[in-house]
Amino acid sequence: MKRAILWSVIVAITLIIGCQSDEAVEVDDVEVPEQSEGFFWEAEHDGNQIYFLGTVHIGVEEMYPLRDEIEDAMDHTDLLLTEIDNSSEANRQALMAAQRPHMRLPAGQKLDEHIDAEYHDELEDVTEYPGVEYEMVNQFQPWVVEDLYNELMIMESDYDYNLGVENYLYGNVLDDRTDSIALENYEERLTSVRARDLDYQTYVLEQVFKQNEEVDSEEMLERSVTAFRAGEEELLDYERVVPKDVDNPEHEETYLNELLFKRDEKMADRIDEIVTERDNETIMVAVGSMHFFGEDNIRSLLEDKGYEIERR
């Protein structure tokens, strides 16, 4: 399983779809170019050339290669920065090891005792995941079930995690001369975002179930991938605010703060720290597109630090 990163795929999609305005651009209105445009910026700072690429964590073969400017930047990259470093089997095993202490409910507790009865059928649906039985599902923390449910959604779609942009970069940027660094401490991120109190986790899981009843999952995925392929930020027409009609504003506020505001602040600080340590290098920062748009995103935080960032 790829739960070590998969949840961020769905978070991005949830934010994209969940906050669409009535005037948002429709996928059918967007022309997809032969080579993916992506969301791509550049800057020069402290003697370093820096490229920023807003990514999508799932994809299709037709997304590649990326447009020439991005491929050229990849060829010259000395250092690749991603949210987490999922580039090797050893790293993936380390990420899984970080998850294990947070995966199961306390002894004697069952998840279906915490989930509203109207969503018990969705818990049953998770058993369609290969090798997963209901008894196992019922012992997991809600965040684990959420990830399994979302991964199953992707497995049943036309899209593939293995064809996400980060994986493409790992395969086409990293070599003997190129380093990679994770911008986030995965265990810290897991604890602060996923392994929170049971009430919060249950709420988020039920919202995922609820949304899947209201929004076609294939359309959600298509919108996310098309936005990247066309470089069309109007498909990402969302605001970093809690909607007025949510079931639990406090949990929604926590969701936004932990998934976006706090992470973007930490990643911007880490990028600046790394850039300051380097000299005359080409650095590519590749993180989910959601982190480059909206209030207090990575770009704006770095611009506050003196970076002059231009869209390419």
N, C-alpha and C positions, 0 to 999 in steps of 0.2 A: 504493500500500500504506500501511497505517497502523502499521507496525512501531514507530513512535516511541513508542507507548504500549501497544500491544496486549499485550505480554508480561506486563504487570501484571494483566491480566484473568485469565490462566491461572495465574499465581502465586497469586492469591487463591483461585481454585477449587481448585488443587492442595492448598493448606493446609486449606481447608474440608473437602475429601473425604478427604485423606490421613490426617487425624488424627481421624476420627470415632470415637466410642466406640460400643460395642454398644447403649448406651441412648439414643443420639441420636434426636431427633425426626425422623420421616419427613415428606417433603414432602406426602404424601397426608393427613397428620393436621392440616395447617395450613390455616386458612381465609384466603383472600386477599381483602382488602377492595377496594371499588370504587376508592378512592384509596389510593395507596401510602403506607404508614406511614413507611417509611424508618427509619434510625437517626439520631435527632435530639436534640441537647442544646443548652443555652444557658448563658451565663455573662455576668457584668458584671465588667469589669476595667479599671483605669486610665481610667475614664470612658467606656469603649466597650462597646457591646452586641455580644456574640460568639455566633454560632450555629455549631454543628458538625454536619455532615451526613456520615454514613458512606455511601459510594456503591457502586454496582456499575457496571463500565465497559462493560457490554453491556445490552441491554434489548429490550422490545417496546412497541408503541404503547399497549397497555392499562395500562402503568405510569403514564401521565400523564393529567391533572395529578396532582401530589403532594397530600397532604392539606393542608387549608386553612392550618394553622399554618406549614407549610414555605413554601407559596406566599406567605403574608403576609410572612414573613421575607425571601424573595427580593425582594419589591416594595420593601422598605426597605433593601436591602443597598447600601452605598457601596463596598465592597471585597470582591472574590471571590478567595479563595486556593485553588489546586488544586496537585496534586503537580507537574505541569508545565503550562505554559500552551499549550494546543493550540487556542486559540480563533480563530486567524486563519491564512490561507494562508501568510503570511510566517513565522509561528512554526513551522508544520508543516515548511516548507522548511528552516528553521534546524535543526530536530531531525533531519531526514534528513541534512543536511550533517554533523552531529556523528557520525552513525552510520558514514558512508562509510569513514573510516580504519580501522575495526575489523571490516569485513564479510568480508574474504577471508583465506583461509589463506596462509601464506608460499608463494612461488612454488615449483612442483613438488610440493606436497603435495596429496593428495586425501582428502576426508573419509571415504570408505568404507575407507580404509586405517587409520583410527583407530576407527571404529565397529565393534562386534562384528557378525559376519556374520549373526547372527540378526535384526538390525535393518535389514538392507539393503533388505528389502521396504518398510519404512517410508520409507526415503530415496526409493525409487521413487514412493511415494504422494505425496510432496511435488510431483512433477511435474504433478499434477492441478491445481495452482494455475495460474491463467491466465498464460501468458507465461513459465513457468519450465520449463527443460529439465534433464535429469539432469546434463549437463556443468556447468551453472551451479551446481546444488545441490552438486555434488562439490567446488566451489572455495570454498564459503562456510564461514565459521566456524560451529561448532555452534549458537551462540545465534541466528544468522540463520535456520538451518534450523528450529530450534525454533519461532521466531516464525511462519515460513511454515506450518509444520505445524499450529500452534494456530489461526492465522487461517483456514486451510482448514477446520478443525473447526467454527469458528463460522459460516463461510460456508455450510456444509452443514446447519446447525441452523436452528431457528426464531427464533434471536436475532440481534441486529444491533448491531455496535459503534456505529453512528451514532445508535442510540437509547439509548446509555449515559447515565447521570445527568449526567456532566460536560458532555456536548454539549447536553443539555436546559438546563442552567444557563447555558451560554454564550449560547444563543439567547433565554433569557428573563430573564436578570439584567443582562447587559452592555448598556450604552447610553452616551450621551454623558456621563452623570454618574457612571458606575460604572467603577472601575478593576479590573484583574485582575493578580495577581502569582503567579508560580510559587514554590512552597516549596522546590523542589529545583533544583540545577544539573544539567541533564540530561546533559551530557558527563561530569561527575564520577560521576553515578549509572550511566551506561552503562559506564564504565571499571571501576568497583568491583564492579558486579553482573554484567554480561554479558561484557565483554571480558577475562575472566580467563584463566588458563593453560588450555591445551588439554585437559589431563587433567580438570580440573574441569568445563569446558564439555561435554566428551564424556559425562561421568557424568550431568550434568543432562539432556542430550538423551536419553540412553538410558533414564533414569527416566521421562521424558515418554512415550516410546514404550511402555515397559513398562506404565505406568499405563493407557494407552489400550487395552491388551489386556485389562486386568483390570476396568476401570470404564467403564460406558457414558457417553460424553462428553455426550450430550444430558441425561442425568440430572444430571451434574455442573453443567451450565449452568443447568438448571431449579432446582436446589437454591440456587444463588447468587442468581438473580433472585427466587425465591420468598421467600428470607430478607429481601431488601430490601423487597419489596412488602408483606409481612406484618409487617415490623419484628420478626421472630422470631429473637432471638439464639441460641436453642437450635439453630437450623439451622446456626449457626456454632460448633458445639461442638468447638473445637480448642484444643490447648495448644501453647505455644511451647517445645517440647522435642523432642529428637531421639528418635524411636522406637528401641527396643532391637534390632529386627530388620532395620535398614537395611543396605544393601550396603557403604556407606562412611561411617561416622559422622563422619569429619573433614570430608568434603565437605558432608554434611548440616548440620553445625554452621556451616560457612561460609555455607551457603545461608540459614539462619535469621538469622544475625548481619547479613548484608548486606541481605537483603530486608526484615527487620523491625526488629530492635533498633537498628542503626546509623541506619537511615533515620528511624525514629520519634524518636530522640534529636535528630537534626539538624532535623527538621521542627518538633518542639516548641520548640526553641531559636529557630528562624526565626519561628514564630508569635509567640512572646513578644517578640522583637525588633520585629516589625512593630506589634504592639499597643501597645508602649511608645512607638513613634514617632507613633501616631495619637491624635486627641483627639475625643471625642464623635462617633464614627462607628459604623456598624453593619457588622460584618465577618462574612462567612460563610466558614467553612473546610470545604471539600468534598474529602475524600480517601477512598480505598478503605476499606470497612468493616473490613477486617482490621487496620487501623492504630488502631482504637478498642477492641479487645478483646485480652485476654491480658496477660501480664506485661509491664510497662514499655511500655505503649502510650501514644499521644499524650495521651489524657485524663489518665492517671495521672501522667505526667511534668509536665503543666501544673498539675495539682493540687498536686504537690510544690513548684511555684513560687508557690503561693498562689491559684490559680484555684479558684473554687467552681462546679463544672459539674454541672448537673442535667439528667436525661433528660426530654424532653418527648414 
